[in-house]
Amino acid sequence: MSKKILESPKEFWRAVLGQVEMELSPMVFKSVVARTQIGKLTHETIEILCEDDFVKKSLEKKNLSLVEKAIKNITGKNLKVKILISKDKNGREKDEFGPLFAQQKSQEALFEEKRKKSNLSFKFTFQNYIIGKNNNLAYAIATAVTDKPGELYNPVFIYSKVGLGKTHLIQAIGNRIVETKPGMRVIYTTGEAFTNELIESIQGGRGKGPYTSNQFRDKFRKADVFLIDDVQFIIGKEATQEEFFHTFNTLYMAGKQIVITSDRPPKDFSNIEERITSRFSSGIIADIQMPDIEMRAAILRAKRDENKDFVPNEVLDFVAEKVDSNIRELEGAYLQVVMYAKANGLELTVDLAAKILGQTLKEKPTKNVNVNEILKAVCLYYSVKSQDIKGKRRNKEIVIPRQVAMYLMKEITGMPLITIGDFLGGRDHTTIMYGVEKIQNEIAETGKVTQDIVNVKQILFNG
């Protein structure tokens, strides 16, 4: 290895990155390899420093051979590569399992407790958010907000169609602030949950519940960071709009950070007070567009690595090409293909993926369905009666179909939880919320219910 390389390690590393970049898609390169730098460099060894554990593991599992090849091309030697996580400002090596810096288990426990109080999910972070042309502006704004909450961009309004990553991004903001600014009080909610909690507080004020109006206001108006997802659910609800307006004003005047997501830009809101939409437009607005095929392929590769599935790249590319609606359906198609192959002990090929997705892709849902049709499809699939779904029985044979019905009614119709509860035998909205979340968790863990839902949808839309 030449003396020049040893004297200019940063230039050497730029040369390595330049070679690797030609071998990878821009999305994979930017989200993994570009987030590295060179550490110690000798005639025998090289240290590669990664920004965080996500980059380290991704580099080790997927891209290390390309990096080693580039190193050999430039140096002419097979250097021993050591991959580390970067060090913090105090010179301490970042903890491989911690979110930012080396932390004791007690600190991790405190972070997790704070996440739960903030209503955040640990699954949604910037580390596992795939960046592309469709979302880079929204991502840049979101990360900037976490550095100086309430100072740079306020309020922030992010909008996109369903299933393109709004919830992931807004929760990543909350998770980053919880980890880096533990003194700040972060509150995440949805437009629907905000409405439901307001109803509970009104009932509590009338002596019909424990949750009073003062408790409701304290919860939201004392936040340092207020994150509200799917704010479109407050449209048409006068009492909710009034409460939201005063909550927004209180926080904004106090210099607190507000982040809002919706399925449409503020100018497209109807049946909502102008004073509210003007507040939405007073800060910075960013949209998330549909992902291109390269971005969809990168998302599927990340999903494969996260689940440790054995899926060839050509199969992922095929799914990415065929499913171009949104990320949610893309991941659903991926799970359908993987689960079918596993259940039948088959090797995943493009031909098999085409066969598995063939019927679904040929006959995408085009008709609007209502809750009665969803209930009928669930009952047909599980061989249960509608009166049992609406009834009080709680044995497993009934509970699972009931929760699947709750989930599908919410996902397909977007109907409020209160209305779904009324339809399913007068159940409380919190019961419906629990059922929906239970099925969502099952889907995230790729349990049997995932395939059940695919089958019920086929009955519903193709039957």
C-alpha positions as CSV (number, residue, x, y, z in Angstrom):
1,M,0.0,0.0,0.0
2,S,1.4,3.4,-1.0
3,K,2.6,6.0,1.5
4,K,0.2,8.5,-0.1
5,I,-2.8,6.4,0.9
6,L,-1.7,6.3,4.5
7,E,-1.2,10.0,4.5
8,S,-4.6,10.8,3.0
9,P,-7.1,8.2,4.5
10,K,-10.1,10.5,3.9
11,E,-9.3,10.8,0.2
12,F,-8.7,7.1,0.1
13,W,-12.1,6.4,1.6
14,R,-13.8,8.7,-0.8
15,A,-12.3,6.7,-3.6
16,V,-13.6,3.5,-2.0
17,L,-17.1,5.0,-1.7
18,G,-16.9,6.1,-5.3
19,Q,-16.3,2.5,-6.5
20,V,-19.0,1.0,-4.2
21,E,-21.5,3.6,-5.3
22,M,-21.3,2.4,-8.9
23,E,-22.3,-1.1,-7.7
24,L,-25.4,-0.2,-5.7
25,S,-28.7,1.6,-6.2
26,P,-28.6,5.2,-5.0
27,M,-31.1,4.5,-2.2
28,V,-29.1,1.7,-0.7
29,F,-25.8,3.6,-1.1
30,K,-27.2,6.7,0.6
31,S,-29.0,4.9,3.5
32,V,-26.1,2.6,4.3
33,V,-22.6,2.9,2.8
34,A,-22.6,6.7,2.5
35,R,-23.2,6.8,6.3
36,T,-19.7,5.5,7.0
37,Q,-16.2,7.0,7.4
38,I,-12.7,5.7,7.8
39,G,-11.1,5.1,11.2
40,K,-7.6,3.8,11.7
41,L,-5.7,2.8,8.6
42,T,-2.5,0.7,8.6
43,H,-0.6,-1.5,6.1
44,E,-2.6,-4.5,7.4
45,T,-6.0,-3.2,8.8
46,I,-8.7,-0.7,8.2
47,E,-11.4,0.5,10.5
48,I,-14.8,1.5,9.1
49,L,-16.9,3.7,11.4
50,C,-20.7,3.5,11.0
51,E,-23.2,6.2,12.2
52,D,-25.3,3.6,14.1
53,D,-26.1,0.0,14.6
54,F,-28.5,-0.1,11.7
55,V,-25.7,0.9,9.3
56,K,-23.2,-1.5,10.9
57,K,-25.4,-4.5,10.6
58,S,-26.5,-3.6,7.1
59,L,-22.9,-3.2,6.0
60,E,-21.8,-6.5,7.5
61,K,-24.7,-8.5,6.1
62,K,-25.1,-7.1,2.6
63,N,-22.4,-4.7,1.3
64,L,-19.1,-5.8,3.0
65,S,-17.9,-7.8,0.0
66,L,-18.3,-4.8,-2.3
67,V,-16.3,-2.6,0.1
68,E,-13.5,-5.2,0.5
69,K,-13.3,-5.5,-3.3
70,A,-13.0,-1.7,-3.7
71,I,-10.3,-1.6,-1.0
72,K,-8.3,-4.3,-2.8
73,N,-8.7,-2.6,-6.1
74,I,-7.2,0.6,-4.7
75,T,-4.5,-0.8,-2.4
76,G,-3.7,-4.1,-4.1
77,K,-4.0,-5.8,-0.7
78,N,-6.6,-7.7,1.3
79,L,-6.7,-5.6,4.4
80,K,-8.3,-6.9,7.5
81,V,-11.6,-4.9,7.9
82,K,-12.9,-4.0,11.4
83,I,-16.4,-2.4,11.5
84,L,-17.2,-0.2,14.4
85,I,-19.9,2.3,15.5
86,S,-18.7,5.9,15.5
87,K,-17.6,7.6,18.7
88,D,-19.5,10.4,20.4
89,K,-18.2,13.8,21.3
90,N,-16.6,12.6,24.5
91,G,-14.6,9.9,22.6
92,R,-16.8,7.0,23.9
93,E,-17.8,4.3,21.4
94,K,-21.5,4.2,20.7
95,D,-23.3,1.3,22.1
96,E,-24.1,-1.3,19.5
97,F,-27.5,-1.9,21.0
98,G,-28.4,1.7,22.2
99,P,-30.1,4.4,20.2
100,L,-27.3,6.9,20.2
101,F,-24.6,6.7,22.9
102,A,-23.5,4.1,25.2
103,Q,-26.2,3.7,27.8
104,Q,-26.8,1.6,30.9
105,K,-29.8,-0.7,30.9
106,S,-31.5,1.6,33.4
107,Q,-31.3,4.4,30.9
108,E,-32.7,2.2,28.2
109,A,-35.6,1.3,30.5
110,L,-36.2,5.0,31.1
111,F,-36.3,5.6,27.3
112,E,-38.8,2.8,26.8
113,E,-41.0,4.0,29.6
114,K,-41.0,7.5,28.1
115,R,-41.8,6.1,24.7
116,K,-44.9,4.4,26.1
117,K,-46.0,7.5,27.9
118,S,-45.6,9.4,24.7
119,N,-47.7,6.7,22.8
120,L,-44.8,6.0,20.5
121,S,-43.7,2.7,18.9
122,F,-40.0,1.7,19.1
123,K,-40.4,0.3,15.5
124,F,-40.6,3.7,13.8
125,T,-37.1,5.3,13.7
126,F,-35.0,7.3,11.3
127,Q,-32.6,4.4,11.1
128,N,-35.1,2.1,9.4
129,Y,-36.8,4.8,7.3
130,I,-35.8,4.4,3.7
131,I,-35.0,7.7,2.0
132,G,-35.7,8.5,-1.7
133,K,-36.7,11.2,-4.1
134,N,-40.3,10.8,-3.1
135,N,-39.7,11.7,0.6
136,N,-36.3,13.4,1.0
137,L,-37.7,16.9,1.7
138,A,-40.1,15.6,4.4
139,Y,-37.2,13.5,5.8
140,A,-34.9,16.5,5.9
141,I,-37.5,18.7,7.7
142,A,-38.2,15.9,10.2
143,T,-34.6,15.4,11.1
144,A,-34.0,19.2,11.4
145,V,-37.0,19.5,13.8
146,T,-35.4,17.0,16.2
147,D,-32.3,19.1,16.5
148,K,-34.1,22.3,17.5
149,P,-37.7,21.6,18.4
150,G,-39.9,24.6,18.2
151,E,-37.2,26.8,16.6
152,L,-36.6,25.9,13.0
153,Y,-39.9,24.8,11.4
154,N,-43.1,25.3,13.3
155,P,-45.7,24.0,12.7
156,V,-44.7,21.2,10.3
157,F,-47.4,19.8,8.1
158,I,-46.7,16.6,6.2
159,Y,-49.2,15.0,3.8
160,S,-49.5,12.0,1.5
161,K,-51.8,9.4,0.3
162,V,-52.5,6.3,2.5
163,G,-49.6,3.9,3.1
164,L,-46.6,6.1,2.1
165,G,-44.9,6.4,5.5
166,K,-46.4,9.5,7.3
167,T,-46.9,7.6,10.5
168,H,-43.4,6.2,10.4
169,L,-41.9,9.7,9.9
170,I,-43.9,11.5,12.6
171,Q,-43.2,8.8,15.1
172,A,-39.5,8.8,14.2
173,I,-39.5,12.5,15.2
174,G,-40.9,11.6,18.6
175,N,-38.5,8.7,19.1
176,R,-35.4,10.8,18.3
177,I,-36.5,13.6,20.6
178,V,-37.3,11.2,23.4
179,E,-33.8,9.7,23.1
180,T,-31.7,12.9,22.6
181,K,-33.7,15.4,24.7
182,P,-35.1,13.3,27.6
183,G,-36.2,16.5,29.4
184,M,-38.8,17.2,26.8
185,R,-42.4,16.0,27.0
186,V,-43.5,14.4,23.8
187,I,-47.1,13.5,23.0
188,Y,-48.2,11.5,19.9
189,T,-51.8,11.0,19.0
190,T,-54.1,10.6,16.0
191,G,-57.0,12.8,14.9
192,E,-59.3,10.0,15.8
193,A,-57.8,9.3,19.2
194,F,-57.8,13.0,20.0
195,T,-61.6,13.0,19.2
196,N,-62.2,9.9,21.3
197,E,-60.3,11.3,24.3
198,L,-62.2,14.6,24.1
199,I,-65.5,12.6,24.2
200,E,-64.3,10.7,27.3
201,S,-63.3,14.0,28.9
202,I,-66.8,15.5,28.3
203,Q,-68.4,12.3,29.7
204,G,-66.1,12.5,32.7
205,G,-67.1,16.1,33.3
206,R,-70.7,14.9,33.5
207,G,-69.8,12.3,36.1
208,K,-69.9,9.4,33.6
209,G,-66.2,8.7,33.5
210,P,-62.9,9.4,35.3
211,Y,-61.3,11.4,32.5
212,T,-62.1,15.1,33.0
213,S,-61.7,18.1,30.7
214,N,-58.8,19.5,32.8
215,Q,-56.9,16.3,32.6
216,F,-57.5,16.2,28.8
217,R,-56.2,19.7,28.4
218,D,-53.2,19.2,30.7
219,K,-52.2,16.1,28.7
220,F,-51.9,18.0,25.4
221,R,-51.3,21.6,26.3
222,K,-48.4,20.9,28.5
223,A,-46.5,19.0,25.8
224,D,-43.1,20.3,24.5
225,V,-43.6,18.4,21.3
226,F,-47.2,17.7,20.0
227,L,-47.4,15.1,17.2
228,I,-50.9,14.6,15.7
229,D,-51.3,12.0,12.9
230,D,-54.1,11.9,10.4
231,V,-55.6,15.2,11.5
232,Q,-58.3,14.9,8.8
233,F,-60.3,12.9,11.2
234,I,-61.3,16.1,13.1
235,I,-63.1,17.4,10.0
236,G,-66.8,18.0,10.6
237,K,-66.5,17.6,14.4
238,E,-67.2,21.1,15.8
239,A,-66.3,20.4,19.4
240,T,-63.1,18.6,18.4
241,Q,-62.1,21.4,16.0
242,E,-62.7,24.0,18.8
243,E,-60.6,22.1,21.3
244,F,-57.8,21.4,18.7
245,F,-57.7,25.1,17.8
246,H,-57.1,26.2,21.4
247,T,-54.6,23.4,22.0
248,F,-52.7,24.4,18.9
249,N,-52.7,28.1,19.8
250,T,-51.6,27.4,23.4
251,L,-48.6,25.3,22.2
252,Y,-47.7,27.6,19.3
253,M,-47.7,30.8,21.4
254,A,-45.5,29.0,24.0
255,G,-43.0,28.1,21.2
256,K,-43.6,24.3,21.5
257,Q,-43.1,22.1,18.4
258,I,-46.1,21.0,16.5
259,V,-46.0,18.3,13.8
260,I,-49.2,17.4,11.8
261,T,-49.8,14.7,9.2
262,S,-52.8,14.4,6.9
263,D,-53.9,12.6,3.7
264,R,-54.3,16.0,1.9
265,P,-52.7,19.5,1.9
266,P,-54.4,22.3,4.0
267,K,-55.8,24.0,0.9
268,D,-57.9,20.8,0.1
269,F,-59.7,20.7,3.5
270,S,-63.4,21.4,3.4
271,N,-65.9,21.6,6.2
272,I,-63.3,22.8,8.6
273,E,-62.8,26.3,10.0
274,E,-60.5,28.6,8.0
275,R,-58.8,29.7,11.2
276,I,-57.5,26.1,11.6
277,T,-56.3,25.7,8.0
278,S,-54.6,29.0,8.2
279,R,-52.6,27.7,11.2
280,F,-51.7,24.6,9.2
281,S,-50.3,26.8,6.4
282,S,-48.4,29.2,8.7
283,G,-45.3,26.9,9.0
284,I,-43.7,24.6,6.5
285,I,-45.5,22.0,4.3
286,A,-44.0,18.9,2.7
287,D,-45.5,16.1,0.8
288,I,-44.5,12.4,0.4
289,Q,-44.9,11.2,-3.2
290,M,-45.4,7.7,-4.5
291,P,-42.1,5.7,-4.4
292,D,-40.5,4.8,-7.7
293,I,-39.5,1.2,-8.5
294,E,-36.0,1.7,-7.2
295,M,-37.3,3.0,-3.9
296,R,-39.8,0.1,-3.6
297,A,-37.0,-2.4,-4.2
298,A,-34.9,-0.8,-1.5
299,I,-37.9,-1.0,0.9
300,L,-38.3,-4.7,0.2
301,R,-34.6,-5.4,0.7
302,A,-34.8,-3.7,4.1
303,K,-37.9,-5.8,5.0
304,R,-36.1,-9.0,3.9
305,D,-33.0,-8.2,6.0
306,E,-35.1,-7.2,9.0
307,N,-37.1,-10.5,8.9
308,K,-34.0,-12.5,7.9
309,D,-36.0,-14.1,5.1
310,F,-34.3,-15.8,2.2
311,V,-35.7,-14.1,-0.9
312,P,-33.6,-13.6,-4.1
313,N,-33.2,-10.1,-5.3
314,E,-34.9,-10.9,-8.6
315,V,-38.1,-11.9,-6.7
316,L,-38.0,-8.6,-4.7
317,D,-37.5,-6.7,-8.0
318,F,-40.5,-8.5,-9.5
319,V,-42.8,-7.6,-6.5
320,A,-41.5,-4.0,-6.6
321,E,-42.4,-3.7,-10.3
322,K,-45.9,-5.2,-9.9
323,V,-47.1,-3.5,-6.8
324,D,-46.9,0.3,-7.3
325,S,-49.8,1.5,-5.2
326,N,-48.3,2.2,-1.7
327,I,-45.8,0.9,0.8
328,R,-48.5,-0.9,2.9
329,E,-49.7,-2.9,-0.1
330,L,-46.1,-3.5,-1.2
331,E,-45.2,-5.0,2.2
332,G,-48.5,-7.0,2.2
333,A,-47.6,-8.5,-1.2
334,Y,-44.1,-9.4,0.1
335,L,-45.6,-11.2,3.2
336,Q,-48.1,-13.0,1.0
337,V,-45.3,-14.4,-1.2
338,V,-43.0,-15.3,1.6
339,M,-45.6,-17.0,3.7
340,Y,-47.0,-19.0,0.8
341,A,-43.5,-20.3,0.0
342,K,-42.7,-21.2,3.6
343,A,-46.1,-22.9,4.2
344,N,-45.7,-25.1,1.2
345,G,-41.9,-25.7,1.5
346,L,-41.2,-24.2,-1.9
347,E,-38.2,-22.3,-3.2
348,L,-39.0,-18.7,-4.0
349,T,-38.6,-17.9,-7.7
350,V,-40.0,-15.1,-9.9
351,D,-42.4,-17.7,-11.5
352,L,-43.7,-18.7,-8.1
353,A,-44.1,-15.1,-7.0
354,A,-46.0,-14.4,-10.2
355,K,-48.3,-17.3,-9.5
356,I,-48.9,-16.3,-5.9
357,L,-49.7,-12.6,-6.7
358,G,-51.4,-13.4,-10.1
359,Q,-54.9,-13.4,-8.9
360,T,-54.5,-10.4,-6.6
361,L,-52.7,-8.3,-9.2
362,K,-55.2,-9.2,-12.0
363,E,-58.2,-8.3,-9.9
364,K,-57.2,-5.4,-7.6
365,P,-60.1,-4.2,-5.4
366,T,-62.1,-1.7,-7.4
367,K,-65.5,-1.7,-5.7
368,N,-66.4,0.1,-2.5
369,V,-67.5,-2.2,0.3
370,N,-69.4,-1.6,3.5
371,V,-69.2,-3.1,7.0
372,N,-72.0,-5.5,6.3
373,E,-70.1,-7.0,3.4
374,I,-66.9,-7.2,5.4
375,L,-68.7,-9.0,8.3
376,K,-70.2,-11.4,5.8
377,A,-66.8,-12.2,4.3
378,V,-65.2,-12.8,7.7
379,C,-68.1,-15.1,8.8
380,L,-67.8,-17.1,5.5
381,Y,-64.1,-17.6,5.9
382,Y,-64.1,-18.5,9.6
383,S,-67.4,-20.4,9.4
384,V,-69.0,-18.4,12.2
385,K,-72.3,-16.5,12.5
386,S,-72.7,-12.8,12.5
387,Q,-74.6,-12.8,15.7
388,D,-71.6,-14.5,17.4
389,I,-69.3,-11.8,16.1
390,K,-71.6,-9.1,17.5
391,G,-72.3,-11.1,20.7
392,K,-70.5,-11.4,24.0
393,R,-68.8,-14.8,23.6
394,R,-65.1,-14.6,24.1
395,N,-63.8,-18.0,23.2
396,K,-60.9,-18.1,20.7
397,E,-63.0,-19.3,17.8
398,I,-65.0,-16.1,18.0
399,V,-62.5,-13.6,19.3
400,I,-60.0,-13.9,16.4
401,P,-62.7,-13.4,13.6
402,R,-64.2,-10.6,15.6
403,Q,-60.8,-8.8,15.8
404,V,-60.1,-9.4,12.1
405,A,-63.5,-7.9,11.3
406,M,-62.6,-4.8,13.5
407,Y,-59.3,-4.5,11.7
408,L,-60.7,-4.8,8.2
409,M,-63.6,-2.4,8.8
410,K,-61.1,0.2,10.1
411,E,-58.6,-0.4,7.3
412,I,-60.9,-0.6,4.3
413,T,-63.7,1.8,5.2
414,G,-61.8,4.3,7.5
415,M,-64.9,4.4,9.6
416,P,-64.4,5.9,13.2
417,L,-63.9,3.3,16.0
418,I,-67.0,4.5,17.7
419,T,-69.2,3.7,14.7
420,I,-67.5,0.3,14.2
421,G,-68.2,-0.4,17.9
422,D,-71.9,0.5,17.5
423,F,-72.1,-1.8,14.5
424,L,-70.5,-4.7,16.3
425,G,-73.0,-5.0,19.2
426,G,-72.5,-1.6,20.9
427,R,-68.9,-2.1,21.9
428,D,-66.8,0.7,23.4
429,H,-64.3,2.4,21.0
430,T,-61.4,1.3,23.2
431,T,-62.4,-2.3,22.6
432,I,-62.3,-1.8,18.9
433,M,-58.9,0.0,19.2
434,Y,-57.5,-2.9,21.1
435,G,-58.7,-5.4,18.5
436,V,-57.3,-3.4,15.6
437,E,-53.9,-3.0,17.4
438,K,-53.9,-6.8,18.2
439,I,-54.2,-7.7,14.5
440,Q,-51.7,-5.0,13.5
441,N,-49.2,-6.6,15.9
442,E,-49.9,-10.1,14.5
443,I,-49.3,-8.8,10.9
444,A,-46.0,-7.2,12.0
445,E,-44.9,-10.6,13.4
446,T,-46.1,-12.3,10.2
447,G,-48.4,-14.6,12.1
448,K,-51.1,-16.9,10.7
449,V,-53.6,-14.1,10.8
450,T,-51.7,-12.3,8.0
451,Q,-52.7,-15.0,5.5
452,D,-56.2,-15.1,6.9
453,I,-56.6,-11.4,6.1
454,V,-55.3,-11.9,2.6
455,N,-57.8,-14.8,2.1
456,V,-60.7,-12.7,3.5
457,K,-59.9,-9.9,1.2
458,Q,-59.9,-12.3,-1.8
459,I,-63.4,-13.4,-0.8
460,L,-64.5,-9.8,-0.3
461,F,-63.1,-8.3,-3.6
462,N,-62.9,-11.4,-5.9
463,G,-65.8,-13.4,-4.7
